[in-house]
Amino acid sequence: MSSFLGSTVEYYDFLLCGAAAGLVFPKLFFPADMDPVLGTALSFVILLAGYISRPASCSATSVTGSGARTCSSSR
């Protein structure tokens, strides 16, 4: 049950970050004279990098770490 709740909270977090990446981040983090479509695309690329890096880092640390599988995405 706790695994289900943890996954739910994690994906809800990615949902909120995805919405913010499309609506808020381009205006907040990129110059005003940049094309809005390019700013939105770059925001989603940054979100994608974060989405991919978590399982990749879990896989890398579970292989080179102590052997204990602590990341749920590496199973």
Phi, psi and omega in degrees: 000319181293328176296319178297315180294320178296317178294322178297315179295320180296314180288331173294322176298316177294327176296314178295318178294325177295318177295318178293325179296326180276331188253323190251314188302320180299322180283330186275321190252347182246155182300152182292333182276000178283148176300128182300327179292320178294319177298319178293318179297317178295324177297318179290329176294319177295319176297319178297320179298319177293324180292324181278327187291333181295306178294328179294318180290326177295320178295319181292318182282334178286333178280317184264352183277208185285355181097345178282128180274100182259345181264128181289338182279352181269001181267000000 
